[in-house]
Amino acid sequence: MTELKNKVALITGASRGIGKAIAMTLAKEGINLSIASRDKKSLDEAADEIRRHSSVKVLAVPTDVTKQDNLENLVDKTINEFGKIDILINNAGISSQHPFHKQPLDDIEKLMRTNFFGYVMCTRLVIPHMVKNNGGAIISIVSGSTLVDPPPRNFIVYTSLKWALRAFTKGLFWEMRDLGIKVTSILPGVTDTALTGSLDKSTIEPSRLMTTEAIEKAVLFALTVPANVCPLEISVINQQTPWKTPIIPYQQQHPK
Ligand SMILES: NC(=O)c1ccc[n+]([C@@H]2O[C@H](COP(=O)([O-])OP(=O)(O)OC[C@H]3O[C@@H](n4cnc5c(N)ncnc54)[C@H](OP(=O)(O)O)[C@@H]3O)[C@@H](O)[C@H]2O)c1
């Protein structure tokens, strides 16, 4: 997209963390926003903060991405307000850290419904509007953990679902390219957000976490490359390991 001003972006998980940072950055470029997450209070606060720092229109729609009717409502409200969706930032996600044999089944289901099915449903609902509009850009926030093979210990359900999401997003690129829709995955490293704050503190070295800055720049890069180019995947990874305890399977821990 050469001109970003007056485009419309729908961003899931935009009340805090990576999604909110991307929303702020896009607003500064003059992009009108439809933002979504579950908690109405924090979503409204994020919308007010974005409005204070920009002159764009911000629509805040409380949404649970695991629920089809919530996503239909989000897309309908966005179209009613703005008439189009140029950019979809699929970002709403959760994490958890468990040895697999102790991971609660409802935690596994929540991860599946949020981190994979939510992305796929939202994408499926938005694409017809992009086709009607003769183009668009879909960006999925995946995870740098998908670069680790085999998946990191204690994160195998999270990571394998992100692998599925990465495969889905890559495949979608081939289907969308002739429709003028660009599809990009961004693979962030371990970033300083509430998501990492909820993980086991004894395993993370806080001084080595990334800020969201490089991810925001990666989104802008994906949206401003020449019209006949699509960055399929952008990995933005920590320069130093953020883990105190090795989670990469081939870094064996020595017995004490
Ligand atoms: N932080 C990292 O190190 C890291 C690294 C790689 C990839 N990622 C990915 O980046 C994305 C954003 O993560 P983050 O670190 O910014 O997390 P975060 O700070 O916890 O923010 C998550 C956002 O998603 C929303 N959300 C969660 N579940 C939702 C649901 N069911 N429906 C709608 N919204 C929901 C949250 O709001 P509500 O709770 O109010 O719904 C919040 O706005 C995730 O997909 C994550 O897997 C993060």
The ligand as an SDF file (V2000), in Angstrom:
LIG
                    3D

 48 52  0  0  0  0  0  0  0  0999 V2000
    4.7670  -11.4100   24.1060 N   0  0  0  0  0  0  0  0  0  0  0  0
    5.5070  -12.2890   23.4470 C   0  0  0  0  0  0  0  0  0  0  0  0
    6.6360  -12.6300   23.8700 O   0  0  0  0  0  0  0  0  0  0  0  0
    5.0160  -12.8930   22.1500 C   0  0  0  0  0  0  0  0  0  0  0  0
    5.9430  -13.5470   21.3430 C   0  0  0  0  0  0  0  0  0  0  0  0
    5.5160  -14.1200   20.1580 C   0  0  0  0  0  0  0  0  0  0  0  0
    4.1950  -14.0220   19.7790 C   0  0  0  0  0  0  0  0  0  0  0  0
    3.3060  -13.3710   20.5730 N   0  0  0  0  0  0  0  0  0  0  0  0
    1.9080  -13.3140   20.1430 C   0  0  0  0  0  0  0  0  0  0  0  0
    1.5130  -11.9700   20.0360 O   0  0  0  0  0  0  0  0  0  0  0  0
    0.1100  -11.8680   20.2720 C   0  0  0  0  0  0  0  0  0  0  0  0
   -0.1450  -10.7620   21.3030 C   0  0  0  0  0  0  0  0  0  0  0  0
    0.5170  -11.1160   22.4930 O   0  0  0  0  0  0  0  0  0  0  0  0
    0.8820  -10.0480   23.6320 P   0  0  0  0  0  0  0  0  0  0  0  0
    2.2120  -10.4340   24.1500 O   0  0  0  0  0  0  0  0  0  0  0  0
    0.6560   -8.6620   23.1600 O   0  0  0  0  0  0  0  0  0  0  0  0
   -0.1920  -10.4770   24.7480 O   0  0  0  0  0  0  0  0  0  0  0  0
   -0.9970   -9.5780   25.8280 P   0  0  0  0  0  0  0  0  0  0  0  0
   -0.2060   -8.4030   26.2450 O   0  0  0  0  0  0  0  0  0  0  0  0
   -1.4730  -10.5430   26.8480 O   0  0  0  0  0  0  0  0  0  0  0  0
   -2.2510   -9.0360   24.9710 O   0  0  0  0  0  0  0  0  0  0  0  0
   -3.1700   -9.9530   24.4370 C   0  0  0  0  0  0  0  0  0  0  0  0
   -4.3430   -9.1970   23.8330 C   0  0  0  0  0  0  0  0  0  0  0  0
   -5.2440  -10.1510   23.2670 O   0  0  0  0  0  0  0  0  0  0  0  0
   -6.5400   -9.9960   23.8890 C   0  0  0  0  0  0  0  0  0  0  0  0
   -7.1650  -11.3160   23.9510 N   0  0  0  0  0  0  0  0  0  0  0  0
   -6.7640  -12.4290   24.5970 C   0  0  0  0  0  0  0  0  0  0  0  0
   -7.6550  -13.4150   24.4100 N   0  0  0  0  0  0  0  0  0  0  0  0
   -8.6510  -12.9200   23.6290 C   0  0  0  0  0  0  0  0  0  0  0  0
   -9.8550  -13.4360   23.1230 C   0  0  0  0  0  0  0  0  0  0  0  0
  -10.2710  -14.6880   23.3780 N   0  0  0  0  0  0  0  0  0  0  0  0
  -10.6290  -12.6310   22.3470 N   0  0  0  0  0  0  0  0  0  0  0  0
  -10.2470  -11.3630   22.0820 C   0  0  0  0  0  0  0  0  0  0  0  0
   -9.1150  -10.8160   22.5300 N   0  0  0  0  0  0  0  0  0  0  0  0
   -8.3270  -11.5850   23.3130 C   0  0  0  0  0  0  0  0  0  0  0  0
   -6.2540   -9.3730   25.2560 C   0  0  0  0  0  0  0  0  0  0  0  0
   -7.3560   -8.6450   25.7990 O   0  0  0  0  0  0  0  0  0  0  0  0
   -8.4820   -9.3640   26.7040 P   0  0  0  0  0  0  0  0  0  0  0  0
   -7.7700  -10.2630   27.6620 O   0  0  0  0  0  0  0  0  0  0  0  0
   -9.2540   -8.2460   27.3500 O   0  0  0  0  0  0  0  0  0  0  0  0
   -9.3320  -10.1300   25.7350 O   0  0  0  0  0  0  0  0  0  0  0  0
   -5.1310   -8.4030   24.8660 C   0  0  0  0  0  0  0  0  0  0  0  0
   -5.6610   -7.2510   24.2450 O   0  0  0  0  0  0  0  0  0  0  0  0
   -0.3530  -13.2590   20.7130 C   0  0  0  0  0  0  0  0  0  0  0  0
   -0.9320  -13.9350   19.6360 O   0  0  0  0  0  0  0  0  0  0  0  0
    0.9420  -13.9340   21.1340 C   0  0  0  0  0  0  0  0  0  0  0  0
    0.8900  -15.3470   20.9890 O   0  0  0  0  0  0  0  0  0  0  0  0
    3.6920  -12.7830   21.7650 C   0  0  0  0  0  0  0  0  0  0  0  0
  1  2  1  0
  2  3  2  0
  2  4  1  0
  4  5  1  0
  4 48  2  0
  5  6  2  0
  6  7  1  0
  7  8  2  0
  8  9  1  0
  8 48  1  0
  9 10  1  0
  9 46  1  0
 10 11  1  0
 11 12  1  0
 11 44  1  0
 12 13  1  0
 13 14  1  0
 14 15  2  0
 14 16  1  0
 14 17  1  0
 17 18  1  0
 18 19  2  0
 18 20  1  0
 18 21  1  0
 21 22  1  0
 22 23  1  0
 23 24  1  0
 23 42  1  0
 24 25  1  0
 25 26  1  0
 25 36  1  0
 26 27  1  0
 26 35  1  0
 27 28  2  0
 28 29  1  0
 29 30  1  0
 29 35  2  0
 30 31  1  0
 30 32  2  0
 32 33  1  0
 33 34  2  0
 34 35  1  0
 36 37  1  0
 36 42  1  0
 37 38  1  0
 38 39  2  0
 38 40  1  0
 38 41  1  0
 42 43  1  0
 44 45  1  0
 44 46  1  0
 46 47  1  0
M  CHG  2   8   1  16  -1
M  END
$$$$
